[in-house]
Amino acid sequence: MKKGFNIFGARKIAVTISLLVMAASIAIVATMGLKRGVQFVGGSEIQVKFKEPVDISDLRTAFKKNGFAHASIMQITGENEFIIKLKGKAGDETAKGSKISQRISVIFQEASKEQKTSLFDLNKTNPTDLAYLMKKDNPLKIDANKMIGENRTVYDDIAEKIVQARSDRGDFFNSMDDALATVTQPEVKAFLTKSCTLGNYIKMKEDTFSPSISSEQTEKAILAIVMALGAILVYISIRFKFDFAVGAVLALVHDVTISLGMFVLFKQEFTLPVVAAFLTIVGYSLNDTIVVFDRIRENLKIVKTVPLEQVINSSIIQTLSRTLLTSLTTLFVVVVIFLFGGLALKGFSFPLLVGIIVGTYSSIFIASPVYYFVEEHFYKEK
Amino acid sequence: MKFKILFVVLLTAGAVYYIYPPKEKINLGLDLQGGIHMVLQVEMKDAMKAELDNSKSNLERILKDEKVDVKQVKANPEQLKIMVTGVSEDKVEKTEKIFDDYMSRFNVSDDGAGDYTLSFKGAEVKEIRKQAMRQALITIHNRVDAYGVSEPIIQRQGLESNRIVVELPGLDDPTRVKKSLSEPGWLEWRLLAAPNSFKSKEDILAANNGKIPDGTAIFPSEPSANGGIVWYLVKDRVELNGNDIKTARRSSDQFGSPTVAFTLNQAGVSKFSRVTTEHRGERLAIILDKKVVSAPSINEPINTPNAQITGHFTIDESEDLAIKLRSGALPAKMTFLEERTVGPSLGRDSIRKGVRSTMMGLIIVMGFMLFYYKAAGINADLALILNMLYLLGGMAYFHATLTLPGIAGFILTIGMAVDANVLIFERIKEELRNGKTPKSAIDAGFAKAMSAVLDGNITTLIAALFLFQYGTGPVKGFAVTLSLGIVASLFTAIYVSRWFFDLRLAVSLNIKKLSI
């Protein structure tokens, strides 16, 4: 067997560093606390987009003035878009009715200097509601029987075109002529001109969670991660040996702990997609470990006289290139998601980014030493 | 070999067939196309109480008919029990027979001294829950259909829960839908016990010596246009209810005010005719969800099935009421546990960013594979493209839904899918370094890398499975794309990429050097 670097020889330093970083991670999580999203604490999250620039401090003042002192408001960098969060008790209220939602709409209306009117808002509407408006009035006098149920009518097509045009113009129409440019039927044009208006803000997204469902979500998330770990432990025990499984799962615990520590340190918010990211770390960061273990298993069959330490070291070195390469390709795409996937996916890709890097490290420096330790202490005599 | 080619070609053609045109074949989740996602809880306590009240009234009627005098029949809604007290000794046998004959849904316990406690049997509780869920699902379906939402999803969350998931693609104003789904729509006609309305509850009590007369109850009115409420003293007996209505629609009266016109069924007509004949001159209150909508006087006997409800309706309200009457009543109150609304523009933006990220991920990974593995990189890249095709084809075939996290799963698959290729290629390289010929190096590379490839992917699959089990909506979408991606990548890496190697070996049998 070829001799090379003694990577395995550095295990004591590596394990010490890892233990320190893990302790630091636990300390960070314990002191700073996990910043949980509305899904986990109950409450509302609203994303709003304004037509004209609105100052964030004005918006904050407006929320305070209307009795939402606890609202946290954040601006999406470079956009006229804001995310407003009402957590905890505020969420409790929110869950009880849509009145809060309406009060918030009034704040947006004032902040964007939108006129109060009962007309139908073409900037806010979706195709379904717009089509429904036209169907009720029926300016083209279509046979009513043809509009029942899911029959597509010319109104659906008109509505779809108007909303598509709005999306092409960056979510807002500037004038009614502009809004109705795609409408060819004069009757429809007249009807819409008469009954519609153009608002100055749109709610991009609005989520409300009642606290009763939230605490349940937290439990379920933890349970899912723990159960996945357990299932993987069983699988590796069957495919390899129990001592390998201990190494693999401790490496996973290492990866998840440090990822969580970094996650909290960088003040990321714990949401449902983040749970998905952590479960992906659990599944994926194991891949590299398995490659190394697979090689140890193979080498142990070939050479019986070489000390275990040496077998492990050469197995790590033999598989080093593939360990690094597989992580690299995955890291490429995670960086792409992080940089270009938009705000919603940013929180999701952050733990993955950390998890993949830490996972690669642990498959080289943590998994095998643990396996070695268990093997030497519990299996050696047999 | 020929069979292999045919298989891959057929599979690819199948995938393309299922995907094309992608706009119609790939289901977009609510977070991508915009819409409302709600989780509602059926308040089972309400449903049980309603059943209990029903049984209690039945029992009272039967005892009266059979001339069994008892001191009291009382329902305890908290413990879901009916208490019968003060049965005289000579009627004990008869009473117990009545319990046997008519109250078979209850366990009867003899408390001594002519007192009895009746409680629902365990199986009945289950049955009531089941029926309530069924009715809730049907009613919600009917109400949602009335709004003309295309392809709504209405289903029970899990097999045993009291929760219903409602997804309404394309809508983004939950207020009205929410109102329509949360209000049970219990409609009742009852006679007024006092001809006039009162300004407050206290006025009613004052007029009746401080206590509510037996067999009556106090109900508030719907708020009028200026928000005012009046109170009515109403008889307990329900003359007609929503079940007696065949159909209903929005209409207007002679002054053009919105009303709801309805048609009674056979049973409804005879009940209505009887009450209007016997109680001419009295007022009949129309009560919706425990609020009096209106209380018209009975001027003459009505024998026709057509009638209308007037009230302080707006056009939308009268439309909503008609929908409720048509769709039937909900078995209980609904609580909203979760409500997510995505406007139409956010979804389009997410798709745009998703497509862009996918393209960038593909270019970077494919470029890297070409750069690092040269000609063998082409194998991996072709396998990757096929992988994407199969993944999309699989999603279309299984009618899986693409969500925003699903897009992330899709991009992640690009990076993970080449992992199997990397493992195999590195192994081939190693075998080449050990002096093997290209052919045997390829054979050995695939054979020896297999166990690591399988084990690595299966652990990821295990995690994805738990995620599927745990997740709702969007997260489930991620689990689905990730799982399908893993399966597709196993197939392409082990099977398709191998086939490309074989193809190259077949072209020049005595290849000396393998570009890898």
Interface residues (C-beta under 8 A of the other chain):
Chain A: Q47 K49 A95 S98 S101 Q102 K124 N126 P127 T128 D129 A131 Y132 K135 G149 E150 V163 R166 S167 D171 I202 K203 M204 K205 E206 D207 T208 F209 S210 S212 I213 K220 A221 L223 A224 I225 M227 A228 A231 I232 Y235 I236 R239 L272 P273 V275 A276 L279 T280 V282 G283 Y284 L286 N287 I290 V291 D294 R295 E298 Q318 T319 S321 R322 L325 T326 L328 T329 T330 L331 F332 V333 V334 V336 I337 F340 G341 G342 A344 L345 F348 S349 L352
Chain B: G34 V39 D145 Y147 G148 V149 S150 G170 L171 D172 D173 P174 T175 K178 T335 F336 L337 E338 E339 R340 T341 V342 G343 P344 S345 L346 R348 D349 S350 K353 G354 R356 S357 M360 G361 I364 V365 F368 M369 Y372 L404 P405 I407 A408 I411 L412 I414 G415 M416 V418 D419 V422 L423 E426 R427 E430 K448 S451 A452 D455 G456 N457 I458 T459 T460 L461 I462 A463 A464 F466 L467 Q469 Y470 G471 T472 P474 V475 F478 A479 L482
